[in-house]
Amino acid sequence: MTEIVSFLAEKAVDPEDPTTRLVSMSFDEMKIEEDLSYDSGLKMCPGLVTSCMAANEEDADKLATHVITVLLKGLTVNWKQIISFAFTAKCTSPELVWEYIKSAIIAVRQQGLKVTTLLCDSAGQNTAIGNLLRRRME
């Protein structure tokens, strides 16, 4: 994730215009077909739950049922890019998803970009994350 964000910060930001550092972040979780196959480009077998999204060691050995993607979009310049994705199990906790999104926000901020909005649809998991954030802000 850091390499992509670093590239975006270098290529999409105008040092003379601080508004080009403003970005919107969106995330979405989608159902995928359970499958395990070798990807020669990645030189790995994607399809298992990503370790940071596993609630325990047993979950880490399961085939993923969903993928969560994190996308950045420039607010004052015309670009958008998926910066991260992770494979998840059917019942990934909102806390684990929030920690994943928070790590993406931190990586973006470390490259000098400023996340001004966090967008998602109103699926049940996302509503649970919103409720979690509201409780933490009170």
C-alpha positions as CSV (number, residue, x, y, z in Angstrom):
1,M,0.0,0.0,0.0
2,T,2.8,2.4,0.9
3,E,4.4,2.2,-2.6
4,I,1.2,3.0,-4.4
5,V,0.4,5.9,-2.0
6,S,3.9,7.2,-2.3
7,F,3.7,7.1,-6.1
8,L,0.4,9.0,-6.0
9,A,1.8,11.6,-3.6
10,E,4.7,12.1,-6.0
11,K,2.8,12.2,-9.3
12,A,-0.6,13.6,-8.5
13,V,0.4,16.4,-6.0
14,D,1.4,19.9,-7.1
15,P,3.8,21.2,-4.5
16,E,2.6,24.8,-5.3
17,D,-1.1,23.9,-4.6
18,P,-1.9,22.4,-1.2
19,T,-5.4,21.6,-2.3
20,T,-4.0,18.8,-4.5
21,R,-3.2,16.9,-1.3
22,L,-6.9,16.6,-0.4
23,V,-8.3,13.1,-1.0
24,S,-11.5,11.2,-0.4
25,M,-11.2,7.6,0.7
26,S,-13.9,5.0,0.1
27,F,-14.1,1.3,1.0
28,D,-16.3,-1.5,-0.1
29,E,-16.7,-5.2,0.7
30,M,-17.8,-7.5,-2.0
31,K,-18.7,-11.2,-2.1
32,I,-16.3,-13.4,-4.1
33,E,-16.3,-17.0,-5.2
34,E,-14.3,-19.2,-2.8
35,D,-11.3,-20.3,-4.8
36,L,-7.6,-20.9,-4.5
37,S,-5.3,-20.6,-7.5
38,Y,-1.7,-19.6,-8.2
39,D,-1.2,-16.1,-9.5
40,S,2.1,-15.9,-11.4
41,G,2.2,-12.1,-11.3
42,L,1.9,-12.0,-7.5
43,K,3.9,-15.3,-7.2
44,M,1.4,-16.5,-4.5
45,C,-1.9,-18.3,-4.1
46,P,-4.5,-15.6,-3.2
47,G,-7.8,-16.8,-1.9
48,L,-7.2,-17.3,1.8
49,V,-8.3,-14.8,4.4
50,T,-5.6,-12.0,4.7
51,S,-3.8,-12.4,8.0
52,C,-4.7,-9.0,9.4
53,M,-8.4,-9.7,8.7
54,A,-8.4,-13.1,10.5
55,A,-10.0,-13.1,14.0
56,N,-7.9,-16.2,14.9
57,E,-5.5,-18.7,13.4
58,E,-8.4,-20.9,12.2
59,D,-9.8,-18.1,10.2
60,A,-6.5,-17.4,8.5
61,D,-6.6,-20.9,7.0
62,K,-10.1,-20.5,5.5
63,L,-10.9,-19.6,2.0
64,A,-12.0,-16.0,1.7
65,T,-15.7,-15.3,1.0
66,H,-15.3,-11.5,0.6
67,V,-12.8,-8.9,-0.5
68,I,-12.5,-5.4,0.9
69,T,-11.0,-2.6,-1.2
70,V,-9.8,0.8,-0.3
71,L,-9.8,3.5,-3.0
72,L,-8.4,7.1,-3.0
73,K,-9.7,9.9,-5.2
74,G,-8.3,13.3,-5.6
75,L,-10.7,16.1,-4.6
76,T,-9.3,18.9,-6.7
77,V,-7.4,16.8,-9.3
78,N,-8.9,14.1,-11.5
79,W,-7.5,10.7,-10.4
80,K,-8.6,7.7,-8.4
81,Q,-6.7,4.5,-7.5
82,I,-7.3,1.4,-5.4
83,I,-4.6,1.5,-2.8
84,S,-5.3,-1.7,-0.9
85,F,-7.4,-4.9,-0.7
86,A,-7.8,-7.7,1.7
87,F,-9.6,-11.0,1.6
88,T,-12.0,-11.6,4.5
89,A,-14.2,-14.3,5.9
90,K,-18.0,-14.0,6.0
91,C,-18.2,-12.8,9.6
92,T,-15.2,-10.4,9.9
93,S,-15.7,-8.1,12.9
94,P,-16.3,-4.4,12.4
95,E,-13.3,-3.8,14.7
96,L,-10.9,-5.7,12.4
97,V,-12.3,-3.9,9.3
98,W,-11.9,-0.5,11.0
99,E,-8.3,-1.3,12.0
100,Y,-7.6,-2.1,8.4
101,I,-9.1,1.2,7.2
102,K,-7.4,3.1,9.9
103,S,-4.0,1.7,8.8
104,A,-4.8,2.9,5.2
105,I,-5.6,6.4,6.5
106,I,-2.3,6.5,8.5
107,A,-0.3,5.3,5.4
108,V,-2.0,8.0,3.3
109,R,-1.2,10.7,5.9
110,Q,2.4,9.6,6.2
111,Q,2.8,10.4,2.5
112,G,1.5,14.0,3.0
113,L,-2.0,13.4,1.6
114,K,-5.1,14.5,3.7
115,V,-8.1,12.3,3.9
116,T,-11.1,14.6,4.2
117,T,-13.9,12.2,3.7
118,L,-14.5,8.5,4.3
119,L,-17.2,7.0,2.1
120,C,-19.0,3.6,2.0
121,D,-22.4,2.2,1.2
122,S,-24.9,1.4,3.8
123,A,-24.4,-2.4,4.0
124,G,-24.7,-3.9,7.4
125,Q,-20.9,-4.2,8.0
126,N,-20.4,-0.6,7.1
127,T,-23.3,0.5,9.4
128,A,-21.6,-1.4,12.2
129,I,-18.3,0.4,11.6
130,G,-20.1,3.8,11.6
131,N,-21.8,2.9,14.9
132,L,-18.4,1.8,16.3
133,L,-16.8,5.1,15.3
134,R,-19.7,7.1,16.8
135,R,-19.4,5.3,20.2
136,R,-15.6,6.0,20.2
137,M,-16.2,9.7,19.5
138,E,-18.7,10.1,22.4
